[in-house]
């Protein structure tokens, strides 16, 4: 059984990052809109290599989410299927989580220096519609006073987000929200 705290975080991800059209389900078109939003914020055209890389990564993430959660194989993941997937989650991440973790880190690390700073973090989450001040506050909590977060630290924080029951754990802020 998922605790109410973890359920809140899991639903936050569903609604904020995957159900882009607010239909109550995740489908491939949500990933198309996400790609368009990211491309617009990064000024990528469909012919750019970065656009094509992001598209391939997002489609692989979608396929992996379908494998893990689309129980009735109808090409959509409902809230019920999303929550059922999390009931099956123990400690080992789903494939899509690893793919999405790397995608989000690479998307944020615009300088390609192997770490994310406040500006990089904030620019990504504002492109998802989050408020800049909330994203800044979340980064400060996540980074715990440091000016950047490395890839290894990010992976640890990522896992903590999905497993933590403690609201003050820094991993709980990895998705740009300052509070839950």
Buried (B, 14 or more C-beta within 10 A) or exposed (E): EBEEBBEEBBBBBBBBBBBBEEEEBBBEEBBBEBBBBBBEBBEBEEEEEBBEEBBEBBBBBBBBBBEBBBEEEEEBBBBEBBBEBBEEBEEEBBBBBBBBBBBBBBBBBBEEEEBBBBEBBBBBBBBBEBBEEBBBBBBBBBBEEEEBBBBEBBBBBBBBBBBBEEEEBBBBBBBBBBEE
